[in-house]
Each structure stands twice: as structure tokens, then as C-alpha cells.
Amino acid sequence: MANFRLDGAVVLVTGAARGIGAATCAALAEAGATVVATDMHEDARVPGAAEYHRLDVTSPAQWAATITAIEVRYGRLDVLVNNAGLQLTTSIADTSDEAWRQLMAVNVDGVFYGTRAATDLLARSGERRAGGSCIINLSSIGGLQGAAFLAAYCTSKGAVKLFTKSCAAEFGALSLPIRANSVCPGGIQTEMLDEILEHYVTSGAFTSVEDGHRTIEGGHLLKRLGKAEEVAAGIVYLASPASSFMTGTELVIDGGMTAA
């Protein structure tokens, strides 16, 4: 019988203060994991988290300090969930150099820095864990297809998807006990989605955020928005021994949006 439990596992989640990150921390804790939540806020209360650290994912030094603190306290790290991300809704012509670079720094560089900082501890921990250790990177259906006014975001999420595949290939070539997979959510009811839709309203694409919701719902075969908890459930699966034969692929949780 498949084992979806995470008892004894230590998990680090970035971007944990809201949305999919917060839901993921709660779901991982419910599955038995010890969750270390991180975000940019000085202090945040994250449901299910055993502890919270402020972490700027664009800082290699802060990544190194966070991984060291986890090793000192727990002696292991079994799962890294690179969830922290920014969105930028604007035309290509109006995208500034600064905005482009800031988004890439968080969405792409942050995933790279976290993976680089955690690989050694993940590998050592994976030798002692059924199914090995796991890296789970949050991509998006924006990493599978383009979207108007989201060029920077889609570019970054496409990079995350291919970086994840490269990680899996390299870990396999080096015989490291680490699996790497990405998750591609569709339209999920989160603050980030509403922020995107507010920009579309300003541009005249939608008359209201609610109008945007209805349009996105119509694009899903299931005719509704997804819930953060539904994405979190997929992340728990990838973190658990139940997914022990999965690496180098993406788990698409989009209500069928990319199927049609």
C-alpha cells in the first residue's frame, strides 16, 4: 500500500506566509512532517509550521545560514519546497529592466540558490529515507504556455520547469538519492491570482476581478477555480514515499485547463 505519510521528515518551504505556501505547510504537517516555514516577513504565523525563519531567497548567504540552522537543529533535511515567487502583469514594452530582473531573481535565482545550498544535506538525508529526499519546485501552467501581459512570469516558470528536469538528470547521473519534480498549478484562488486580475481590469481586459474569475473558470474543464489545498495535496504526494518512482517531471494541477 502506498505510503503518503511524512513522519520524521524535515521539510523546508519558501514563500510560506500565504496562498499555496501556507496551505502546503499545513498539509505537510498534517501528514506528519516537521515543517520549517520561510518568507520575507520578519515574523509570520504559519499553520502547521514547527518554526519560522525570515529568508530572502535571492541571498545565497541567507540560504546557507538557513540550511546550516536546520542541520544543527534537526540533523537532516528531507524535502525542499521552492515555492516563493513574484508575479508581474504588464506588457513587454512596459516591463522595466529592474522589474524583469527582480522577478527573475526571486522566481529563478532563488530556486537555484536553494537547490545549491540544500543538495548536500538532502543527499545525506536521502540515504536514510525510503524514496530518498525530494526537491519540489513550483512552476505553473505559465511554464507550459504563454499568456498576454505575463511574459516575465511565464519565462521564469518555464525556466523553473527545465531547471527541475536538469536537477533530476544530474542527481541521477551522480547517483544521489534526491528526486526533483515541479508542480504546475492552473487558476488557483489566491491573493496572487487576484493581483494579476486587478492588472487585467486596469488594462480593460476584464470589467472586474469577478469577471476574470468567471473567465478562468470557463477555461478549466472542471469549471471552477482550484484551491490552494488541492495543490498542497499534490506537493504532499511528491514529498512522500508514495511518489518514489517520480523524478524529472511536472505534476499539472490545473482543472484540465491545458488538456483541451
C-alpha positions as CSV (number, residue, x, y, z in Angstrom):
1,M,0.0,0.0,0.0
2,A,1.3,3.5,-0.9
3,N,2.8,5.4,2.0
4,F,1.7,9.0,1.9
5,R,3.0,9.7,5.5
6,L,5.8,12.1,6.2
7,D,6.5,11.1,9.8
8,G,10.1,12.0,10.8
9,A,10.7,14.1,7.7
10,V,12.0,17.6,7.9
11,V,10.7,19.9,5.2
12,L,11.7,23.5,4.3
13,V,9.0,25.6,2.5
14,T,9.7,29.0,1.0
15,G,7.1,31.7,0.4
16,A,5.1,30.1,3.2
17,A,3.3,33.1,4.6
18,R,0.2,32.9,2.3
19,G,-1.5,31.1,-0.6
20,I,-0.1,27.8,-1.8
21,G,2.8,28.1,0.6
22,A,0.7,28.4,3.7
23,A,-1.6,25.6,2.6
24,T,1.4,23.4,1.8
25,C,2.8,23.9,5.3
26,A,-0.5,22.9,6.9
27,A,-0.8,19.8,4.7
28,L,2.7,18.6,5.2
29,A,2.4,19.0,9.0
30,E,-0.9,17.0,8.9
31,A,1.0,14.3,7.1
32,G,3.5,14.1,9.9
33,A,6.3,16.3,8.7
34,T,8.3,18.8,10.8
35,V,7.9,22.0,8.7
36,V,10.3,24.9,8.6
37,A,8.5,27.8,7.1
38,T,10.3,30.8,5.5
39,D,9.2,34.0,3.9
40,M,10.4,37.6,3.6
41,H,8.4,38.9,6.6
42,E,10.2,39.4,9.9
43,D,7.7,37.3,11.6
44,A,4.7,35.2,10.4
45,R,2.4,32.7,11.9
46,V,2.2,29.8,9.5
47,P,-0.3,27.0,10.3
48,G,1.5,23.7,10.9
49,A,5.0,25.1,11.0
50,A,7.3,24.0,13.7
51,E,9.4,27.1,13.2
52,Y,9.6,30.2,11.0
53,H,12.7,31.9,9.5
54,R,12.9,35.1,7.5
55,L,14.6,34.2,4.2
56,D,15.3,36.3,1.2
57,V,15.6,33.6,-1.4
58,T,17.8,35.9,-3.6
59,S,20.5,35.9,-1.0
60,P,23.0,32.9,-1.1
61,A,24.3,33.9,2.3
62,Q,20.8,33.7,3.9
63,W,20.2,30.3,2.2
64,A,23.4,29.0,3.6
65,A,22.5,30.2,7.1
66,T,19.1,28.7,6.9
67,I,20.3,25.3,5.8
68,T,23.0,25.3,8.5
69,A,20.4,26.2,11.2
70,I,18.3,23.2,10.0
71,E,21.2,20.8,10.1
72,V,22.3,22.0,13.6
73,R,18.7,21.6,15.0
74,Y,17.5,18.5,13.2
75,G,20.5,16.9,11.6
76,R,18.6,16.3,8.3
77,L,16.6,17.9,5.6
78,D,14.3,15.5,3.6
79,V,12.3,17.8,1.4
80,L,12.8,21.3,-0.1
81,V,9.8,23.1,-1.5
82,N,10.8,26.1,-3.6
83,N,7.5,28.0,-3.6
84,A,8.5,31.6,-3.2
85,G,7.6,33.7,-6.3
86,L,6.6,37.0,-7.7
87,Q,4.2,37.9,-10.5
88,L,4.4,40.8,-12.9
89,T,1.5,41.7,-15.1
90,T,2.5,44.2,-17.8
91,S,3.2,44.5,-21.4
92,I,6.6,43.6,-22.7
93,A,7.1,47.1,-23.9
94,D,6.3,48.5,-20.4
95,T,8.4,45.9,-18.5
96,S,11.4,47.7,-16.9
97,D,14.8,46.2,-16.6
98,E,14.5,46.4,-12.8
99,A,11.1,44.7,-12.7
100,W,12.3,41.9,-15.0
101,R,15.5,41.3,-13.0
102,Q,13.7,41.4,-9.7
103,L,11.2,38.7,-10.8
104,M,13.9,36.5,-12.2
105,A,16.0,36.9,-9.1
106,V,13.1,35.5,-6.9
107,N,11.5,33.0,-9.3
108,V,14.6,31.6,-10.9
109,D,17.7,32.6,-9.0
110,G,16.0,31.7,-5.7
111,V,15.3,28.2,-6.8
112,F,18.9,27.7,-8.0
113,Y,20.4,29.1,-4.8
114,G,18.1,27.0,-2.6
115,T,18.9,23.8,-4.6
116,R,22.6,24.5,-4.5
117,A,22.6,25.2,-0.7
118,A,20.5,22.2,0.2
119,T,21.8,19.5,-2.1
120,D,24.5,18.1,0.2
121,L,22.2,17.8,3.3
122,L,19.4,16.5,1.1
123,A,21.7,13.8,-0.3
124,R,22.9,12.7,3.1
125,S,19.4,12.6,4.5
126,G,18.1,10.8,1.4
127,E,20.3,7.8,2.2
128,R,18.3,7.2,5.3
129,R,14.8,7.7,3.9
130,A,12.5,5.5,1.8
131,G,12.2,7.1,-1.6
132,G,15.1,9.4,-1.0
133,S,14.9,13.1,-0.5
134,C,12.9,15.5,-2.6
135,I,13.1,18.9,-4.2
136,I,9.7,20.2,-5.3
137,N,9.7,23.4,-7.3
138,L,6.6,25.5,-8.0
139,S,6.3,26.2,-11.7
140,S,2.9,27.0,-13.3
141,I,0.8,26.4,-16.3
142,G,2.6,29.6,-17.2
143,G,5.6,27.5,-17.6
144,L,3.8,25.3,-20.1
145,Q,2.2,28.0,-22.3
146,G,2.4,31.7,-22.8
147,A,0.0,34.4,-21.7
148,A,-0.5,38.0,-22.7
149,F,1.0,40.6,-20.2
150,L,2.7,37.8,-18.3
151,A,5.8,37.3,-20.4
152,A,8.3,37.7,-17.5
153,Y,6.3,35.4,-15.2
154,C,5.8,32.7,-17.9
155,T,9.5,32.9,-18.8
156,S,10.5,32.4,-15.2
157,K,8.2,29.4,-14.7
158,G,9.4,27.8,-17.9
159,A,12.9,28.1,-16.6
160,V,11.9,26.5,-13.3
161,K,10.4,23.6,-15.1
162,L,13.6,22.9,-17.1
163,F,15.9,23.6,-14.2
164,T,14.0,20.9,-12.3
165,K,14.5,18.4,-15.1
166,S,18.2,19.2,-15.2
167,C,18.4,18.7,-11.4
168,A,16.8,15.3,-11.7
169,A,19.1,14.3,-14.6
170,E,22.2,15.4,-12.7
171,F,21.2,13.7,-9.4
172,G,20.6,10.5,-11.4
173,A,24.0,10.8,-13.1
174,L,25.7,11.3,-9.8
175,S,23.6,8.5,-8.1
176,L,22.4,11.0,-5.5
177,P,19.3,9.9,-3.5
178,I,17.3,13.0,-4.4
179,R,14.3,13.2,-6.6
180,A,13.3,16.5,-8.3
181,N,9.9,17.4,-9.6
182,S,7.9,20.5,-10.4
183,V,4.3,21.4,-9.8
184,C,2.3,23.4,-12.4
185,P,-0.9,24.9,-10.9
186,G,-3.6,26.4,-13.0
187,G,-6.0,29.1,-11.9
188,I,-5.9,28.8,-8.1
189,Q,-7.9,31.1,-5.8
190,T,-5.1,33.0,-4.1
191,E,-4.1,36.6,-3.5
192,M,-1.6,36.4,-6.3
193,L,-4.3,35.5,-8.8
194,D,-6.4,38.4,-7.7
195,E,-3.4,40.7,-8.0
196,I,-2.9,39.5,-11.6
197,L,-6.6,40.0,-12.4
198,E,-6.6,43.5,-10.9
199,H,-4.0,44.5,-13.5
200,Y,-6.2,42.9,-16.2
201,V,-9.1,45.0,-15.0
202,T,-7.0,48.2,-15.2
203,S,-6.0,47.3,-18.7
204,G,-9.6,46.8,-19.7
205,A,-9.3,43.1,-20.4
206,F,-11.9,42.4,-17.7
207,T,-14.6,44.5,-16.1
208,S,-13.9,43.2,-12.6
209,V,-11.9,40.6,-10.7
210,E,-15.1,38.5,-10.5
211,D,-15.4,38.7,-14.3
212,G,-11.8,37.4,-14.5
213,H,-12.7,34.6,-12.2
214,R,-15.6,33.6,-14.4
215,T,-13.4,33.6,-17.5
216,I,-10.7,31.5,-15.9
217,E,-13.3,29.1,-14.5
218,G,-14.7,28.7,-18.0
219,G,-11.2,27.7,-19.2
220,H,-11.0,24.9,-16.7
221,L,-12.7,21.6,-17.7
222,L,-13.9,21.4,-14.2
223,K,-15.5,24.9,-14.5
224,R,-14.1,26.3,-11.2
225,L,-11.0,27.8,-9.7
226,G,-8.7,25.5,-7.8
227,K,-8.0,25.7,-4.1
228,A,-4.5,26.1,-2.6
229,E,-5.2,23.0,-0.6
230,E,-5.6,21.0,-3.8
231,V,-2.1,22.0,-4.9
232,A,-0.8,21.3,-1.4
233,A,-2.1,17.7,-1.6
234,G,-0.1,17.2,-4.8
235,I,3.0,18.5,-3.1
236,V,2.5,16.1,-0.1
237,Y,2.3,13.3,-2.7
238,L,5.6,14.3,-4.3
239,A,7.2,14.7,-0.9
240,S,6.1,11.2,0.3
241,P,7.4,7.7,-0.4
242,A,4.2,7.2,-2.5
243,S,5.9,9.0,-5.4
244,S,9.2,7.2,-5.1
245,F,9.4,6.4,-8.8
246,M,8.8,10.0,-9.9
247,T,11.6,12.4,-10.8
248,G,12.3,14.9,-13.6
249,T,8.7,15.5,-14.4
250,E,5.9,18.0,-13.7
251,L,2.7,17.5,-11.8
252,V,0.0,19.6,-13.5
253,I,-2.9,20.6,-11.2
254,D,-5.0,22.8,-13.4
255,G,-8.5,21.5,-13.6
256,G,-7.9,20.4,-17.2
257,M,-7.0,23.9,-18.5
258,T,-4.1,22.7,-20.5
259,A,-5.8,19.4,-21.6
260,A,-8.2,20.9,-24.2
